[in-house]
Amino acid sequence: MMELKSGLSAFVTGGASGIGKALCIALAQKGIYVTVVDFSEERGKEVAALLQKQNIKSQSGLKVPSAIFVKCDASNKGEVAAAFEKHVEVYGGLDICINCAGIATSVPFFKDQTDGSRSWRHAINVNLVAVIDCTHRAIKIMESANKPGVIINLSSSAGLYPMISDPIYSASKGGVAMFTRSLTPYKRKGIRVNALCPEFIRTDMGEKIPPRLIDIMGGYIPMDTLIQGAFELITDESKAGACLWITNRRGLEYWPTPAEEAKYLLPSSKMRKRISSTVPITTAVQIPRSFEKVIVHTLSHDFRSATSIIRAPLKLPIESGHVLLKIIYAGVNASDVNFSSGSYFSGSKEEIRSRLPFNAGFEGVGLIAAVGDGVKNLKVGTPAAIMTFGAYAEFVMVPSKHILPVARPDPEVVAMLTSGLTASISLEKAAQMESGKTVLVTAAAGGTGQFAVQLAKLAGNKVVATCGGKDKAMLLRDLGVDRVIDYKQETIKNVLKKEFPKGVDIVYESVGGDMFDLCFNALAVYGRMVVIGMISQYQGDDGWKPRNYTGLCEKLLAKSQTVAGFFLPQYAHLWQQHLDNLVHLFSVGKLKVAVEPKSFVGVQSVADAVEYLHSGKSVGKVVVCIDPSFSQQSAKL
Ligand code: NAP
């Protein structure tokens, strides 16, 4: 989170009136030095004087004036260059540039009989060309100082959809929006360019809009709302190339929505290659009379001795409202051993034992093999996922509402189910993750950890991740982790103490035991720790033993901290939405999915795979290929 604090400097074009003036005042109230840039000398000087007066008390003893005025026609490149030079000369750098200068077209386009130099060409010059010029100059200054900076360009709602009364204004503001959205690559250099797209605000320009139109739009937007939007774009470090649409009807809303964006964003080159070799899935799935599955026959955290493989009859016809899914890949989870020991069922030991035998496996992807009566919109041959018990099987029959349609029956998609969804939903709901924070992830190169680190990075956070081993550390660096702590090489406690003395804001913790204590002690004031699991405790000699946390309440109270639990089955209502988002991020190349390279084939290999996960050697998501013949066919798809 970039902090709006004294010592920063801002350059605001069109700063003498309307939105520009309001932003100058709001920035100065935060103690920020402001250069008011405007065509109008009289009003510009007035604003600069007002800011100086306002800041006398808060910044007494300043060596530089808290605000200056520079007369400048934003469409005159020589004057613009001189204005930026003046700003850097006085304030020694540039942190914030707000390109606010804008005009309506003086002669309506459809009545214009001139060559446009004084009307529409001029409007394009002020509204668009000048914004490009100022953005370009601001970027150069920020780049040469090698410091982060933010540029806010004033577009308009008329830059997002047509404004029939002033097509030139709409064209110029549309240009500003698209120009801004195309500048996301500068984020890598710490320079973020964003656009504000408000509907009507009561300014000199806004006053000229017919009152009837203002009424239809729900009235003028309060200036405070606009300032709130501008500050959000400046402080939120995840925002780059963002267009913030501001209306009275819907408040602050980013444009386009992720769903709209998904329609035009092209997949990454890797995905494109795969998609280009895609053929439609027409494979009819042969339905055998019986199939193999893994069942739990004895309650034990030792998965191998708790389970066996049985052959079960495939009962036809398919029950009404149900779907038969042919499983191609099943996902392996740390908690398979908790399930086999009965820990996830409530009731007395006897009641739990009475459930035996029960089916094992939490998740899988495959193809729909058959549908029962009354099932609409799901067709045989469609790739789908399930997150219900019984996925360690060649076939699963489930109520159709449990089917999650997916684009491809791939191992990467299996990884996005329990592992990906746990990270995605818990970081949003339990961690209440925003941006600009420090996020610590444990077992970070594992099934769910790999998603947590990437989602935290994508949201604009600094990410610290723990793992045991060089291969895992390499993966985490490749995923963009800022500080990888390989506990086989370094002591986690020492690194945290030395490099993060103020603590970390969010912990995504799944190891438990001593690791919980260590992470909890590294939590900052107001910090949130999400308990995802406690893999180190699952397999003691007598199984999972609850641990005592002496003094937990006292420590939480002393630092206003939160420890939040998260259990994925309780968030089933969010699965499809979050899965679609993960698949989208993956398909556009923003998310990588690591699948453990060691292959496990057939239901016979499930126990090996579960033990391998618990050996601590696995990197990424452990997946069992239940049917290799189908996996080869689907790989060609
Ligand atoms: P995973 O992270 O792929 O698990 C393997 C990793 O955990 C290992 O590579 C190792 O990483 C670490 N580990 C394994 N055994 C350990 C031990 N005895 N002591 C310390 N570390 C050990 O597994 P996962 O399926 O994704 O599950 C990770 C955690 O998330 C588990 O605690 C699981 O229960 C939890 N989970 C919770 C939910 C939920 O809804 N709350 C959902 C899914 C998963 P390093 O050595 O590199 O640290």
Residues whose N, C-alpha, C, O or C-beta is under 5 A from the ligand:
A	BS01	NAP	V332 N333 A334 S335 T418 S419 T422 A443 G446 G447 T448 G449 T466 C467 G468 S510 V511 V531 I532 G533 M534 I535 S536 F566 F567 L568 L613 H614 G616 K617 S618 G620
